[in-house]
Amino acid sequence: MENAIPGRIEYDEGCQEQLVASVIASCFGGWTKKDQETYLVDTLISARAEQIRAQTAGQPREHVIAAVREAMREGNLWAVSDEAKARMAREMLDPLVRSMMALYICRGFLKSRGFAEEREWRLLAIRPTEDTSGVQFRVSKGILIPYVTLDLRNDDGRLPIERVIVGPTANQANAKRSVERFLRCKGLQDVRVEGSSISLL
């Protein structure tokens, strides 16, 4: 399924912290504060130096030296061109954008340890906000909640369901039979249906 990410929910807070740290580190790679400072200095100098090189092309060496001295005196030897600014924005902000997106995805798989017994898996579908194709709405607590339906069927057109556990209910036998009938109507008669061992009370 395009743009869909499956994953197991992480409930342990220590593991959650390690996961977030590894996500950030992988987005920035080996980009350290020293690397950033060095890059900035090199970019600022080279931007003005490139201008001086173009302006003094073919001129004697002393003219180049004079141009550098003039730039230093004016304090704009480190002036940044629009092109250099754009390059810096791309190279320095891209890791930030990647990390923000990665953390947004990561957040979808983090949950309080109070729900650990659920052992939940999720399928996270990512779509641009402006993409309204197929968006439907349901009401929850007086609020409209947008959602999209996902086709989870295999190549043979069947849902990859192996077992259904019917939760605690006052009449579990009837609930189990109704689920079995529902599955038969959907062509999933081979799916095992079991009653939960958890007490209703």
Backbone bond lengths (Angstrom), bond angles and torsions (degrees), N, CA, C in turn:
res aa  C-N    CA-C-N  psi(-1)  N-CA   C-N-CA  omega(-1)  CA-C   N-CA-C  phi
1 M - - - 1.455 - - 1.528 109.37 -
2 E 1.321 116.63 129.16 1.465 121.45 -174.98 1.522 111.18 -67.01
3 N 1.350 116.20 134.64 1.459 122.93 176.31 1.521 113.58 60.26
4 A 1.323 118.15 27.41 1.459 121.36 177.32 1.525 109.10 -116.32
5 I 1.326 115.83 133.33 1.457 121.23 -175.08 1.528 108.74 -120.40
6 P 1.351 118.41 116.09 1.459 119.93 176.87 1.525 109.98 -88.20
7 G 1.312 117.49 151.55 1.457 119.44 178.12 1.517 112.77 -173.24
8 R 1.323 115.45 156.95 1.462 122.36 177.94 1.522 109.48 -87.21
9 I 1.314 116.72 139.13 1.460 121.12 178.59 1.524 109.71 -70.19
10 E 1.335 116.09 135.23 1.466 122.04 177.13 1.529 108.66 -101.55
11 Y 1.347 115.69 121.60 1.469 120.65 -176.90 1.529 112.78 -102.77
12 D 1.330 117.63 -25.90 1.460 121.07 -175.51 1.530 110.28 -74.30
13 E 1.337 116.56 125.99 1.467 120.73 -175.30 1.526 111.83 -64.55
14 G 1.331 117.16 -37.78 1.462 119.96 178.11 1.518 111.70 -62.97
15 C 1.328 116.24 -43.05 1.470 120.76 178.56 1.525 110.89 -68.03
16 Q 1.335 116.05 -33.86 1.463 119.59 177.61 1.521 110.94 -62.98
17 E 1.343 116.12 -43.23 1.465 120.19 179.28 1.523 111.11 -63.50
18 Q 1.331 116.99 -42.25 1.465 120.62 179.07 1.519 110.79 -64.58
19 L 1.334 116.01 -38.60 1.460 120.38 -179.95 1.525 110.89 -63.97
20 V 1.341 116.57 -46.94 1.465 120.80 179.69 1.530 110.62 -62.59
21 A 1.345 116.49 -42.66 1.467 120.07 179.73 1.527 111.23 -62.65
22 S 1.325 116.98 -41.66 1.465 120.32 -179.27 1.526 111.04 -68.29
23 V 1.332 116.68 -34.80 1.471 120.54 177.68 1.518 110.32 -62.87
24 I 1.345 116.04 -47.93 1.462 120.09 -179.99 1.524 110.87 -62.63
25 A 1.332 116.54 -44.92 1.463 120.46 -178.83 1.522 111.31 -61.98
26 S 1.332 117.31 -40.78 1.466 120.31 -178.52 1.521 111.60 -67.91
27 C 1.337 117.07 -31.11 1.465 120.07 179.75 1.524 111.59 -71.74
28 F 1.331 116.80 -36.72 1.457 120.78 -177.60 1.518 112.63 -92.79
29 G 1.324 117.00 -12.28 1.454 119.85 -179.91 1.511 110.88 59.07
30 G 1.340 118.03 -131.39 1.455 121.49 -179.72 1.514 113.40 -94.63
31 W 1.319 117.54 20.00 1.463 123.27 -175.75 1.521 109.35 -72.81
32 T 1.340 117.04 101.64 1.462 121.70 -179.04 1.523 110.24 -101.25
33 K 1.322 115.75 172.06 1.463 120.31 178.40 1.526 110.37 -61.79
34 K 1.339 116.93 -38.86 1.466 121.17 178.70 1.523 110.44 -64.00
35 D 1.341 115.82 -41.41 1.466 119.73 177.37 1.523 110.50 -60.03
36 Q 1.330 115.55 -41.60 1.454 119.97 -179.24 1.528 111.05 -63.32
37 E 1.345 116.42 -46.04 1.462 120.23 -179.49 1.527 110.82 -62.61
38 T 1.332 116.20 -44.41 1.470 120.79 179.24 1.514 110.92 -61.54
39 Y 1.317 116.03 -43.74 1.463 120.60 -179.67 1.520 111.09 -61.78
40 L 1.336 115.54 -43.89 1.463 119.97 179.91 1.521 111.33 -60.05
41 V 1.339 116.57 -48.76 1.465 120.79 -178.74 1.522 110.71 -61.41
42 D 1.329 115.86 -47.14 1.469 120.12 -179.11 1.525 110.68 -60.75
43 T 1.341 116.28 -41.54 1.463 120.39 -177.72 1.517 111.28 -68.44
44 L 1.331 116.41 -43.85 1.462 119.98 -178.67 1.521 110.99 -63.51
45 I 1.339 115.79 -42.73 1.468 119.19 -179.31 1.518 110.60 -68.67
46 S 1.330 116.06 -46.40 1.461 119.20 -174.64 1.522 111.83 -66.68
47 A 1.359 117.07 -29.74 1.463 119.15 -179.63 1.528 110.40 -63.13
48 R 1.329 116.75 -48.10 1.468 120.53 179.81 1.524 110.38 -73.94
49 A 1.324 115.78 -36.09 1.463 119.08 179.06 1.524 111.02 -61.93
50 E 1.330 116.17 -36.21 1.467 119.95 178.27 1.524 110.25 -65.79
51 Q 1.324 117.06 -37.35 1.460 120.33 177.52 1.531 110.42 -64.42
52 I 1.336 115.99 -44.16 1.470 120.35 179.59 1.515 110.17 -63.24
53 R 1.334 116.24 -41.86 1.474 120.21 179.87 1.522 110.39 -59.55
54 A 1.364 116.23 -43.78 1.463 119.67 -178.93 1.534 111.31 -67.54
55 Q 1.330 116.48 -38.06 1.461 120.72 -177.35 1.530 112.83 -72.28
56 T 1.328 117.00 -28.43 1.467 120.64 -175.13 1.527 112.20 -109.03
57 A 1.313 116.17 15.88 1.471 119.47 -179.02 1.522 110.30 -57.83
58 G 1.328 116.66 127.96 1.462 122.50 177.87 1.510 114.77 80.40
59 Q 1.325 117.56 -0.61 1.467 120.37 -179.27 1.534 109.97 -92.19
60 P 1.338 116.16 161.58 1.469 119.79 179.39 1.541 111.45 -61.14
61 R 1.336 113.84 159.50 1.462 121.03 -176.73 1.534 111.36 -58.46
62 E 1.317 116.55 -39.58 1.465 118.86 -178.01 1.530 112.40 -63.23
63 H 1.334 116.80 -28.89 1.456 119.92 176.78 1.546 110.81 -67.74
64 V 1.324 115.06 -38.74 1.465 119.82 177.88 1.527 109.66 -63.89
65 I 1.353 116.09 -45.15 1.465 120.28 179.78 1.526 110.57 -61.63
66 A 1.321 115.18 -41.04 1.471 119.62 179.53 1.524 110.95 -63.43
67 A 1.325 116.87 -39.06 1.464 121.08 179.63 1.534 111.00 -66.03
68 V 1.329 115.89 -38.21 1.471 120.26 178.29 1.523 109.98 -66.92
69 R 1.346 115.73 -44.56 1.465 119.55 178.61 1.521 111.17 -60.09
70 E 1.321 115.90 -40.91 1.457 120.36 179.95 1.529 110.48 -63.83
71 A 1.327 115.88 -42.72 1.464 119.89 179.24 1.522 110.80 -64.16
72 M 1.357 117.11 -39.35 1.457 120.77 179.00 1.516 110.87 -66.56
73 R 1.351 116.26 -39.98 1.450 120.75 -179.35 1.534 110.75 -65.67
74 E 1.316 116.39 -37.56 1.458 121.00 179.05 1.533 111.89 -79.16
75 G 1.319 114.86 -12.25 1.468 118.90 179.18 1.510 114.15 76.69
76 N 1.325 117.16 15.90 1.462 118.42 -178.80 1.526 113.04 -112.58
77 L 1.335 115.31 19.73 1.466 117.24 175.22 1.528 109.59 -62.15
78 W 1.332 115.21 -28.23 1.458 120.12 -178.89 1.530 111.90 -102.18
79 A 1.325 116.67 17.15 1.464 119.25 177.96 1.534 109.61 -65.12
80 V 1.313 115.38 144.25 1.466 119.89 -176.55 1.522 109.86 -104.21
81 S 1.295 116.05 129.49 1.459 119.95 176.76 1.528 108.91 -77.69
82 D 1.335 116.02 163.04 1.467 120.06 177.95 1.525 110.74 -60.47
83 E 1.337 116.12 -37.37 1.460 120.31 179.05 1.525 110.87 -63.46
84 A 1.357 115.78 -42.40 1.459 119.72 179.72 1.521 110.78 -66.45
85 K 1.338 116.65 -38.55 1.458 120.20 177.94 1.523 110.87 -62.24
86 A 1.326 115.18 -42.67 1.463 119.09 179.87 1.525 110.61 -64.38
87 R 1.344 115.32 -41.00 1.473 119.00 179.71 1.528 110.69 -64.36
88 M 1.344 115.88 -42.71 1.463 119.50 178.70 1.520 110.85 -63.19
89 A 1.334 116.04 -40.39 1.467 119.51 -179.36 1.522 110.38 -62.53
90 R 1.356 115.12 -41.98 1.469 118.13 -179.88 1.517 111.27 -65.47
91 E 1.328 116.61 -48.73 1.452 120.75 -172.49 1.521 112.81 -74.79
92 M 1.351 116.89 -30.00 1.460 119.35 -176.90 1.525 112.32 -93.52
93 L 1.332 117.43 -30.25 1.453 119.31 -177.65 1.514 112.70 -89.30
94 D 1.329 117.76 -25.54 1.461 119.48 179.73 1.525 112.47 -54.26
95 P 1.345 118.78 -45.79 1.464 117.99 176.94 1.523 112.66 -60.93
96 L 1.337 117.25 -34.46 1.458 120.33 177.98 1.516 110.69 -65.79
97 V 1.332 115.98 -44.13 1.459 120.30 179.55 1.525 109.88 -63.67
98 R 1.340 115.56 -44.11 1.472 119.08 179.71 1.520 111.23 -61.92
99 S 1.344 116.38 -41.32 1.461 119.48 -178.15 1.519 111.11 -68.58
100 M 1.347 117.00 -37.63 1.460 119.91 178.36 1.526 110.60 -63.03
101 M 1.334 116.92 -43.65 1.458 120.48 179.18 1.528 110.54 -66.15
102 A 1.339 115.97 -41.87 1.464 119.99 -179.68 1.526 111.07 -63.91
103 L 1.340 116.71 -40.49 1.464 120.19 179.22 1.527 110.68 -69.24
104 Y 1.330 116.81 -33.42 1.459 120.20 176.61 1.525 109.95 -63.15
105 I 1.333 115.52 -43.17 1.464 120.07 177.33 1.520 110.38 -66.20
106 C 1.344 115.20 -43.32 1.461 121.42 -178.63 1.524 110.67 -59.11
107 R 1.324 116.41 -40.13 1.465 120.91 -177.65 1.528 111.79 -60.23
108 G 1.317 116.62 -29.12 1.459 120.56 179.74 1.507 113.57 -67.96
109 F 1.347 116.93 -12.80 1.462 120.46 -178.35 1.528 112.30 -116.21
110 L 1.331 116.95 16.66 1.463 121.37 177.50 1.526 109.25 -112.32
111 K 1.326 115.54 137.54 1.458 119.88 -178.33 1.520 109.64 -150.53
112 S 1.321 116.86 152.89 1.464 121.82 -179.51 1.525 111.00 -58.95
113 R 1.342 115.97 143.32 1.462 120.62 -179.41 1.533 112.04 -62.56
114 G 1.347 117.44 -14.94 1.453 120.17 177.41 1.520 113.38 -64.71
115 F 1.344 116.72 -16.65 1.461 121.17 179.72 1.536 111.58 -106.71
116 A 1.316 117.53 14.83 1.466 121.29 -172.99 1.521 112.78 -59.76
117 E 1.329 117.76 -32.16 1.461 120.27 -177.16 1.527 112.32 -65.16
118 E 1.326 117.23 -16.47 1.462 120.29 178.82 1.527 112.28 -69.74
119 R 1.343 116.42 -28.79 1.471 121.53 -176.95 1.536 110.55 47.46
120 E 1.298 114.55 52.07 1.466 122.32 -171.62 1.525 112.78 -78.28
121 W 1.337 114.57 145.08 1.462 123.23 168.20 1.516 107.24 -116.31
122 R 1.313 116.22 149.21 1.460 120.18 178.73 1.521 110.84 -130.80
123 L 1.302 114.32 155.84 1.464 122.03 172.21 1.513 106.20 -118.25
124 L 1.340 115.91 110.84 1.457 121.40 -175.49 1.531 109.25 -98.98
125 A 1.326 115.73 116.67 1.465 121.45 179.03 1.521 108.83 -101.34
126 I 1.322 117.10 129.35 1.462 122.30 -176.54 1.522 109.37 -109.63
127 R 1.333 114.62 125.59 1.459 119.82 178.92 1.517 109.17 -139.66
128 P 1.336 117.80 144.34 1.470 119.80 175.40 1.521 110.47 -61.86
129 T 1.333 116.63 145.60 1.456 121.27 -179.01 1.527 111.43 -59.04
130 E 1.335 116.04 -35.21 1.462 119.26 -176.39 1.527 112.88 -75.96
131 D 1.328 117.48 -10.66 1.464 120.88 179.25 1.529 108.70 -81.96
132 T 1.318 116.97 103.45 1.470 121.29 -176.98 1.525 112.48 -101.93
133 S 1.325 118.02 4.37 1.455 120.32 -178.55 1.529 110.28 -65.85
134 G 1.322 115.76 128.94 1.456 121.09 176.82 1.519 115.18 75.27
135 V 1.331 117.89 6.13 1.465 120.21 -178.76 1.527 109.38 -75.48
136 Q 1.337 115.95 130.06 1.455 122.15 176.46 1.530 108.05 -120.35
137 F 1.317 116.62 170.47 1.465 120.72 -177.82 1.522 110.42 -133.38
138 R 1.323 114.97 144.21 1.458 121.56 172.89 1.528 107.59 -131.04
139 V 1.322 115.90 157.05 1.462 120.73 -179.10 1.525 109.35 -98.70
140 S 1.331 116.05 130.62 1.461 121.82 176.43 1.524 108.44 -138.57
141 K 1.330 115.71 115.61 1.468 122.08 179.46 1.528 111.77 54.46
142 G 1.339 115.23 41.50 1.451 120.70 176.48 1.505 115.24 79.14
143 I 1.355 118.03 8.50 1.470 122.17 -178.38 1.522 109.19 -120.91
144 L 1.339 116.40 138.25 1.464 121.07 175.59 1.525 109.40 -77.61
145 I 1.319 116.13 122.82 1.459 122.19 -179.54 1.528 109.09 -109.51
146 P 1.349 118.77 117.88 1.470 119.79 177.82 1.530 110.82 -75.78
147 Y 1.325 116.12 146.30 1.462 120.32 176.29 1.526 109.18 -155.65
148 V 1.299 115.94 162.76 1.464 121.89 174.30 1.524 108.00 -127.76
149 T 1.308 116.66 148.12 1.459 120.69 176.76 1.526 108.96 -88.93
150 L 1.324 116.11 140.97 1.461 121.78 -179.53 1.523 109.46 -114.65
151 D 1.298 116.29 138.23 1.464 121.49 177.98 1.525 108.31 -86.40
152 L 1.317 116.63 107.30 1.469 121.25 -176.37 1.523 112.15 -100.95
153 R 1.316 117.57 10.75 1.467 120.07 -176.60 1.529 112.37 -73.31
154 N 1.340 114.47 149.73 1.461 120.77 174.85 1.527 109.86 -74.10
155 D 1.320 114.68 -179.50 1.472 119.40 178.72 1.521 112.07 -61.31
156 D 1.354 116.83 -26.65 1.464 119.88 179.63 1.520 112.50 -85.84
157 G 1.339 116.54 5.73 1.449 120.60 177.14 1.516 115.09 84.42
158 R 1.337 117.61 6.91 1.460 121.30 -178.50 1.529 110.54 -105.69
159 L 1.326 114.72 147.21 1.459 119.39 174.12 1.528 109.13 -73.00
160 P 1.335 118.05 138.06 1.474 120.94 -177.33 1.536 111.70 -79.48
161 I 1.341 115.82 61.29 1.469 121.00 179.97 1.522 109.02 -105.14
162 E 1.308 117.83 128.11 1.460 122.23 178.94 1.522 112.37 -104.73
163 R 1.353 117.02 -31.12 1.453 119.94 -174.88 1.525 110.25 -152.53
164 V 1.323 115.95 144.55 1.456 122.21 175.14 1.527 107.69 -125.77
165 I 1.323 115.95 127.65 1.463 120.84 176.98 1.527 108.26 -105.85
166 V 1.314 116.01 120.36 1.452 121.16 179.34 1.528 108.35 -82.75
167 G 1.322 116.24 123.00 1.453 121.07 -176.97 1.515 112.86 -68.41
168 P 1.344 116.41 172.04 1.465 121.14 -179.39 1.532 111.28 -58.39
169 T 1.299 116.61 133.02 1.464 121.95 178.49 1.524 108.90 -152.63
170 A 1.327 116.14 161.83 1.464 120.30 -177.46 1.520 111.88 -63.99
171 N 1.336 117.43 -29.97 1.464 120.61 179.52 1.522 108.18 -131.74
172 Q 1.310 115.40 79.47 1.463 120.10 -173.33 1.519 112.86 -68.50
173 A 1.307 117.27 -32.99 1.472 120.61 -179.56 1.524 110.45 -62.23
174 N 1.337 115.91 -46.52 1.470 119.39 178.38 1.524 111.14 -66.16
175 A 1.328 115.79 -39.07 1.459 119.73 178.83 1.524 110.56 -62.11
176 K 1.315 117.00 -41.53 1.461 122.18 179.40 1.525 110.65 -63.55
177 R 1.347 116.34 -43.81 1.468 119.59 179.79 1.531 111.34 -65.16
178 S 1.322 116.97 -38.44 1.467 119.30 -179.25 1.524 111.20 -66.82
179 V 1.339 116.87 -36.61 1.467 120.39 177.78 1.527 109.92 -67.51
180 E 1.323 117.36 -42.35 1.468 121.17 178.34 1.527 110.90 -60.26
181 R 1.318 115.96 -41.82 1.471 119.41 179.29 1.524 110.76 -66.41
182 F 1.310 115.91 -42.09 1.466 120.55 177.93 1.529 110.66 -58.18
183 L 1.344 116.24 -45.69 1.462 120.58 -178.71 1.526 111.32 -64.93
184 R 1.341 117.21 -38.59 1.465 120.08 177.38 1.520 110.80 -61.57
185 C 1.335 116.21 -40.91 1.466 120.26 179.60 1.524 111.89 -64.15
186 K 1.338 115.85 -26.07 1.463 121.05 179.34 1.524 112.62 -94.61
187 G 1.344 116.99 8.63 1.460 120.57 179.46 1.514 113.89 75.39
188 L 1.341 116.46 23.20 1.465 121.19 -177.99 1.529 110.51 -117.82
189 Q 1.339 116.26 43.00 1.451 121.04 -177.40 1.529 113.18 -66.95
190 D 1.342 118.36 -15.59 1.463 121.26 179.89 1.530 112.65 -83.55
191 V 1.314 117.76 -7.44 1.464 121.51 -178.20 1.535 109.51 -74.54
192 R 1.339 116.97 130.49 1.458 121.92 178.43 1.538 109.63 -74.64
193 V 1.324 115.95 136.09 1.459 121.34 176.55 1.517 107.78 -118.48
194 E 1.318 116.55 124.19 1.460 122.28 -177.76 1.521 110.07 -126.78
195 G 1.319 115.18 150.45 1.451 120.09 175.09 1.513 110.13 -87.94
196 S 1.312 116.71 143.63 1.464 120.85 179.58 1.523 110.21 -68.92
197 S 1.315 115.52 145.00 1.467 121.38 178.06 1.527 111.54 -86.77
198 I 1.325 117.45 -3.64 1.469 121.18 -179.95 1.516 109.40 -78.00
199 S 1.309 116.00 135.99 1.461 121.61 179.70 1.521 110.69 -72.84
200 L 1.323 116.09 145.05 1.459 120.15 178.19 1.515 111.55 -67.94
201 L 1.322 117.46 -31.78 1.472 122.05 -179.50 1.522 111.46 -99.81
